[in-house]
């Protein structure tokens, strides 16, 4: 199979013009497909079956996702400014505008009146009573005004720097005495609470919540005393996050990353959003000053930043939220501090978060190793580990006790660079070995290795997962991981860390699939084997679950398998560049996406390998999506799953996702997604959906 390149503007900057001749008819542009994904997120906010505050949260997620899309993708799409790219940018905008209106309509017509029925009133300044304005003004004087910096824009005062994702009020000032006019700008501080709660002029138990920007708006006269204020315009700015710095391999890597972080603040503006009633003159002045096209401006009918709605999740209204879920500790780990190693020694076991407790399994694995006197060394990769991470504390504790500690830290994880630099320094101060992986490749693998001195000699214990070592996202993201001391896996893990911390041309791994070296070739071989099995009259099936599908070689192989008659189910949460159901090409491929209270993040790959019984097929889990960047530009690890019990649990997950008619969407041959709805009388995942079904199963296991 000839190597191909991406069919759309990808992470490596290649255009669709170079796509292999066989792919265009089944190709979906990745950016258009990503907008489809975010539209499915928006659909959760529009779904009447979802509790009201959860709907508000999905409005916030929709905005947060869109912010990241513009920061990461807009400059890539603009680069070169070919006719094809300009047409794609127009198409993306046309697709996005109706979504933004639906978001605003949902907020105004559903969230606001729905909360009002519960005694929580979301109001603009103009909607407040006189007494409420008085209360809000006192709050402004004590809690907001000291944090503000009033600015003017005139020949004496330069145009101010406007930071990324900041909301500002821009308006006209007129000095009546001097007869002079100028522009002014106030930044709404993101470090302050974005909603102020008022309790004046209300019945008992009621409250009014006012956006921070509205309280500032209502008190501008205090900041510019004696001035006439007019044409107040709410605006929000987005900057590019794709920093380009000459990669001098001889330069200090940390200094290089710090410079990237610094420069990101000053990257070009890629989007301006305006609230309702924006002044046309101010709007045009900002467009010209920031060197934007009209297509880069978005006029919104309600708020400019719905991420502030995340704060509403703290309201004491449990009936308006999903029922609380507390991850459960697996029964085999309830026998004491050191039992985790005995449990792994007894047999491989799978964990599925957030149904299984991350704290009681993965975090405990590293913590127990740090305190265990038999531990010789701990090694792990770190991509995103969050603030106040217990993993670093455990590694520091282990290093201070004289254990060998090595951490392969990815300090170029987008938007987590500063945090990871901080933790790298903390580990080094404790005497741990910190490396930054292989030059030119991001380390995205999720792998931890513990070596213990036992009666029979050294024994290795390994965890390989699909999600980050991040305690907070582990409660929100659905991920799987496996614990094992199987020599076939542990010996490869040892060699992998030798490769990552030392200097060699490749890791000597026979079982693990490691990108960018062996993963794509091995996955292609597994697909070809299913094709051969189909030709030989043996059972052949592929079920692959991942976040995104974009790699052309993998897509071409899936097309060949479909043409051979192999049954293929793809469970892809995010964007999918493969168009299913095309006669003669992909008619045996089905694509679905599961969206709900947890973010589906696991990567699970199943190949029947000639077996009718799913438990006898081959399973793989790991860190990599089937994308060019994951398979070619990153250190990724995917492990085979050998033990029967973990295989059965993985099939359980796949089967539930495939039966789901509550949270699932189906991608049609017309490239449109259709939301499924349970049939009357349906039970189980068909009616309850993937997440509720898996929570119920976790509770059943706990009862047993």
N, C-alpha and C positions, 0 to 999 in steps of 0.2 A: 504494500500500500504506500503510495507516494505521500510524502509529508506535505501538508497544506498549511495555509495561514488563515488568520481570522477573516471573517466576512464582514465585519464592521469595524469601526474604529475601536481598537481594544487597548488593553493596558500597555501593550508594546507598540501602539501607534500604527498598526497596519490597516489598510483600507480594504473594503469589500471588493474592489476591483481585482485584487489578487486571488480571489476565492477560486478553489478548484472547480472546474466546469460542471461537475456532477452535483454540487451543493446548492446553488441559488434557488432551485425550485422548492427545496425543503428548509430554507434558511429563514429565520426570523431575526430582525435586527435586535441586538442585545439591549439597546437603550429604550426602544419602543416596548420590548418585553419587560424591562424593569419598571416602566411606568404602569404596565398592566399589573405587575405585582403590587405596586403601591396603591393602585385602584382597588385591589382586593383588600388591602389594609383599610382603605377608606370605607369599603363596604361593611366592615365590622362596626364602624361608627354609625352607619345608616341602618343597621339590622335591628329591628325592634325586639328581637329575642335576646339581645345583649343588654345587661344592666346599664342604667343611665351613665354612671360615672365611668364605667368601662368604655362606653361609647365616646365620652369626652377624652379619655386617655388615647383612644385610637385616632381621634382628630390630632392630638399632639404628636403621636408616632408618625402619622402621615406627614406632618410638617418637618419633623426631625429627619425622617428618611429623605425628604425632598431637599432639605438643606445639604445633606451629605452628597446627594446626587449632583447638585449644582457645583459644589466645591470640588468634587473629584472628576466630573465628566465634562462640564461645560467647556473648559479650556481645551480639552482633548478634541472635542468635536469642532471647536473653532479653528484649531490648528490647520493652517494651509488654506482654509476658507474656499475650498473647491465648490463647484455648483452642487455636487452630490451632498456635501456636508451642509451647505446652506439649506438645501431642500429638506434634509433630515432635521435640522434645527427648527425649521418652520413646522414640520410635521409633529415634532415633539411638543412644541408650544400649542399647536391646535388641539393636540390630545390632552394637554394638561389644563387648559383654561376651563373646560366644563367641570373637571374634578375640583378645581379651586372654588368654583361657584357652589358645587354640591357641598363642599366642606363648610362654606360660609352659611349656606341655607340650613345645614344640620345644626350648626351652633345657634343660629338665631331662632329657628323654628322648633327645635327639639330640646337642645341642652338648656337653653335659658328658661323656657316655660316649664320644662320638666323639673328643674331645680326649684323654680318658684313654687311649684306645687308642694315641695318639701320644705318650704320656708327659707330657702336660700336664694337671694335675689342678686343676679349679676347685672350691674348697672353702670352706664356711662355717667360722667359728671353732670350732664344736662338732665339726667333722670333723677337726680338726688333732690330730696327736700331741702329747705333752707337749714334746718337743724342738722341734717346729715352732711351738708356742705361745710357747716361750721365744725363738726367733729372731724371731717376729713382734712380741713385746713389746719387744725391743731396737730393732727398726725403728720401733715406735711412739714410743719415748722420744726417738730422735734425729731422725726425719724427719716425725713427725705432731704430736706433743704441742705443740711450740712454736707451731704454726699454729692451734691450737684455742682457742675462747673458751667455757669452761663457763658456763652461765647457769642461774638458777633463776627460777621463776615463783611469786611469793607477794605478799602485800600490800605488801611493801617494794620488790620488784623488779617493774617493769611488764612486761606481755606483750611479748616481743621482736619486732622486725621480722623477717619471714621473706621472703627474697628469692625472686624468680621462678625456678622450675625447680631450687630447692635441695632437697637431701635432708637430713633431720634425724633424729636420735634423740631421741624425747620419752619420758620415763620418770618414775617416782615415786621420790622420796627420802624416807627416814625417818631423822630424827636421834634415835638411841636415847637419848642423854643428855638432850636437852631434851623428848623425846616429841613432836616436831613432824614433820609431813609436808608435803610440797610437790611441785610438779612441776619438772622440769629439762629443758633442751634443749641439744643439741650439734649445730651445723651441720657437715656433712661438707664440707670445703673442696673446691671444684671446681677450684682451681688446683693441687692436688696430683695425683700419679699415682693413678688410681682402682683400680689393681691392684698389690699387693705380691707380689713373686716370692720364694719360699722354696726352699731347696735342701737342707735338713736332713732326715735320715731317709728318704732316697730313693736309688734306684739311679742310676748314672751316666747323665747325659743327661736325667733326669727333672726336673720342676719342679712346684711347687705355686703356684697363683695365688689370692690371697685378696682379695676386695673391700675397699677402703679402709674402708667403713662397718662391715664385720665386725671389722676390727682395732681400730677405735675402740670398738666394742661390747665386745670382749673386754678392753679396758683402761679402762673407765669408772671402775673403783674407784680408779685412780690420780688421777683428776680430782676425785673427791668422797670423799676419804679419811675413814674413820670413819662413812660413811653406808651405810644399807641401800638397795640399788638394786633396783627391781622393775618389772614391767610395761613392759619396754622395747618401744617401738613405733617402727617405721621409717615415716617419712612423707615425701612429696614434694608440693610445692605449685606450682600454676600460676596466674599472674596474667594478666589481660586486657592486650592490647597495643594496644587501640583507644583512644588518648588523644584527648579532646575539649577543645580550647582555642579560645576565641573568636578567629576569624580576622580580625585587624585588619590590613588591607592597608597601613596606614601604619606599622606596627611593623617593626622590623628583622627581616628574614626569618630570618637565622641565629639571632638571639636567640629567635625564635619556635620554631624547631626544637629548640634546646638545651633550652628549657622543656618541650617535648614529651618529650624523652629523659629529663629529670629526673623528670617526673610519671609516666612509665611504670613506674618502680620501685615506685610506691605505688598502682598501679591495683588494683581489687578482685580478690579471689581468685575463680577460676572452677572450680577442680578441686583436690581433695585425693586423693592416692593413698596407700594403706597397704599395707605388707608383711604377710606372713603372721603370724598371732598378735597382731594389734593389740589393745591393751587397749580394751574398749568405753567405759570412762569417759574415757580420753584422747581417743578418737575423737570422742565426743559433745561434750566440752569444746571441742575445736578447731572442730568444726562450728558450734557456737553462737558462739564468739568471732569466727570469720571470716564469719559471716552466710551460711551455705550451707544448701542443701536436702540431704536425704538422697541425692537423685539426682545431686548433685555429688561424691559420695564414691565411690571405686573401691577395693574390697578385692582385692588381687592375691595370687596363690598362690605367686609367686616374687619376682623382683626388682621394684623400683619404677622403675628407670632402666636400660633396656637400651642407652642410648647409650654406656655405658661399654664395650660390646663392640667399639666401633670400635678400641680399643687393641689388641685381639687380632690385628688385621691386621698388626701388627708382629712377630708370632711368626715365627721362622725355619723356616717350614713351607711351602715353595713348592708342594708337592704338594696342599696344602689350599686353595690360592687359584687364581683364574683365571690362565692363562698371561699373563705380562707383555706389555703392548703399548706400543710406542714409536711415536708418531705420525711419519709420514714426510714428508720435504720434497718437494714437487712437483718433478719433473725440470726444469721450465722455469725454476726459481729457483736453480739450482745453478751459475750462471756468475759469481758475485761479488756484492759488496755492493750495487752500484747497479743490478743487473739487474732488480729488481722493477718499476721504472718502464718499462724496455724491454719486459718481459713483458706488462705491462698495455697498453702502446701497441700491441703486436703483436695484441692481441685480448682480449676479456673472458675471464676464467677464474673458475671456481667452486672454492671450497675447502669441504671437508666434514670437520669436526672430530668426534672426535679421530683420524680416519683420516689426514687431512692435518695436518701440524704447524701449530699455532697460532703457535708461536714463530717459525717460519721464514716465515710468511706475514703474518698480521695484525700481530703485534708488530714484525716486521721492517719492514713498511710504514711504521709511525710512526717507528721508530728510524732507518731509512735517510733518511727525510724530514728528521728533526732534524739529521742530519749532512751533508746534501746542500747544497752552497753554492748550488745553483740553486733551492732551495725558498724561496718567498716567504712562504707561510703554511700553518699546520696548524690545522684545526678539527675537533673531535670531540665527540660526546655521551658522557656517562659515567653509568651507572646503578649497576651494581655492578662495582667494579674491584679489590677485594681489598686485602690487605696487601702492603706492599713491592712495589707494582706497577711494572713497567718502563715503563708508559705515561706515568705522571707524570714519571718520571725523564727520558724522552725529550722530553716537552713542556717541562720545566724547561730541559733542555739547549738546545732550540731557542730558547726565549725569551731565554736568556742570550746567545745568538749574534745576537740582534737580529731574529729572525724573528717575524712576526705569529702569535701563538698564542691561540686562543680555545677554551675548554672549557665546554660547557653541562653543568653538574654537577647531578644530581638529588640534593639533600641530604635528601629525604624518602623515599628508598628504604628500605623497612621493615627494621629491624635493621642497616642499614648507614649510618645517619645520622652517627654520630660519625666513622666512618672517612672518609666523603665530606667532612665538614666539615674534617677534618685535611688531606686532599689539596687541597681548595679553597684553604686558607690557604697551603700549600706553593707552589702554582702562582702565587698572587698575589704572594708574596714574590719570585718569579723574574721578575715583570713580565708574566705571562700575563693575558689577560682571562678572568675567570671570571664566568659568569652562571648564574642558576638557572631559566632557561626562562620559560614563560608562567604568570602567576599563576593559581592554581586548577587547573592541569594538571600531572601528573607527566610528566617527559620520559623516556620508555621506549624511544625510538628507538635503534638501534645503527648509527650513521653516522659516517664519518670522511672528511674532505676535505683533500687536499694540493694546493696550487697551486705550480707550478714555472715559472720563467722559462726558456723554451727558444728555439731558433733562430727559430721562427715566431711567437713571442709567448708569452703565458701559456697554460699547459695545465693542466687540472684532472684529478685522479685521485681516485677515490672507492671506498671500501669500504662496503657495506651488508650487514649480517648479521642473523641471527636470535638470536644469543647475546650475552651481555655481553662487554665487553673485560676479561676476567678470566682470567689465565693458568692458574689452578688448576682452575676449573670447566671450562675448555676441554678438559681431559683426561678429564673425567667426563661432560660433556653432549654429546649429538650435535646439532650445529648446522651450518648452511650460511651461506656468505657469498659475495658476488661482488665482484670488482675490475673496474673499468671506467674508461675515459676517454671513453666514448660521450657526445657533447654533449647528447643527450636526457636523460641522467641527471645529468651533472655540472652543467648549467645549473640544473636543479631543486635540486640539492644546495646550490649557491651561494645561491639564493633562500631555501632552507630555513634556512640559518644566518643570513642577514640577518634573517629573521623571528624566529628564536630569540634573537638577541643584540640586535636593535634594537627597533623599535616599529611594528608595522603590524597591520592587521586580519586578514590572511591571507597565507600564503606563495604566491607566484606559481609554482605547480608544475603542469606539464601532463602529465608522465609518472608521477612519483611519486604514490602514494596516501598522503595525510597525514591522520591522525586528529587532532582530531575533526571535521575539515572535509570532506574529500573521500573518505575511505576507505570508510565505510559506503555512501554513495550509489554509488560506483564498483563496489564488490563486488556490490551488489544489481543494478546494470545488467548485470554480467557473468553473473549467474545468469539474469536475464531473457533475455539473448541466447541462452543455451543452451536455454531454453524455446522461443524463437522458432525456433531451428534445428531443434528436434525437430518442431515443428508444420510446418515447411517440408520435412521429410523429409531433413534433413542430419544428419551425425553430431553427437551431443550427449552430452557426458560431463563430470562434475565429479569431481575427486579433490582433497580438501583434507586436509592434515596440520597438526595444531596440538596445543597442550597441553590446551586446554579449549574447549568449545562451550556458550555460555549466552545469547547475545544473541537476544532474541525476534524481532526483525526478520529476522535472518539465518536463524533456524530456520523462520520462516514462509515465507521465500523458497525454502528448500530443500524444504519440504513442497510448495509449488506446482510446483517443478521435478519432484519425484517424481510428482506427480499427472499432469503432462504427459508422463511416460514417460522423463525424463532419468535415465540411470544415474549414481548418486552413490555414491562410496566415501569414507568419512570415517575417517581414521587419527588417533585422539584418545587421547593417553596418559592424561590425567587425567579430570576429570568431564565428562560429556556429558549435557545436559538434553534431548536429542532422543531419542525412543523410535522405533527403526526398525521396519520390518516391519508397521506398522499398515495393514490393508487400506483402500484408498481414500485414504490419506494419505501414508504413508512406505514403501510396499512396495518402492520402487525405491532405498531408501537402506540401505546396509550400513555398520556401525560396528565398527571393530576398534581394539584397544589393544596396543601393543608394549612389553613390560617386560623388562628384562635388565640386563646389566652396565653399560651406559651409559644415562643418562637422556635419553630422546627429547625434544628441546627445539625442533627446527626447525619453522618455519611455512612450508609450501610449498603453493601453490594452483595447480591445473591446470584449465584450461577448454579443451575440444576445439575450440571455435570453428569447427565445421563440418568438421574434419579427422579422417580416420581414423588417420593416422600421428601418434602422440603427439608426435614431434619437431616437428611443424608446429603444435601447439596453442599456447596462451598460458600462460606460467608467471609466477608472482609469488612472491617471498620477502620476509620482513620480520619485524618485531618483534611484531606484533599477533596475539593469539588473537581468535576471534570471541566476545568477551565485551562486555557493556555498558560496563564500565570501560575496556577498551582502545579501543573505538571512540568513546566519548563523553567520557571523563574523562582521557585521556592524549595526549601527543604521541607518535604512532607513525608509523613509516615502512615502507611496503611498496613494493618496486620491481618493475617488469616485468623479465623476463629476455629479452633480444633475441637473443643469439648462440646458434648451433646447439649447439656443444659443451656449454655449461652446461645448456642445455635437456635434452640427452641424459643428462647426469649426474643431473639432477633426476628425470627419468623413471626412471632406473635405481634411485634411492633409493625412489621411490614403488612401483615394480613389485616390488622385493624385500620391502618391508613388506607388500604385498598378497598375496604368495606365501608368506609366513612361516607355518609350522605348528609352529614350535618355541617361539617367544616370544610369539605372538599370542593374544589373547583376542577373542571375538566377542560383541557385545552383542545379545541376543535381544529379540524383541517383548515378552517377559515382564519386561523390564528387568534380567534376570540375565546375567552374563558367563560364558561358557564357554571354558575353555582348550583350544586346539587341540593335537593330537598328530600327529607325522609318521606318514604311512602307511608300511607296510613297503616298503623299497626306495627310499624317497624320497631325493633328493639336492638339493644347492644350498640355497637359503633355506628350502625346505620342510622339510629335516631339520636344517640347521645354524643356522637362525635369522638374523635381520637382521644382528646385530652381527658374528657370525663371518663371514658372507658378505661383508660390507663390508670387514672386515679382510683377508680373503683377496684381494679385488679390489685393495685398496690395495697389497698385496705384489706382485701380478701386475703392476700398473702400474709399480712401482718396478723390477722385473726387466726389463721392456721398456725 
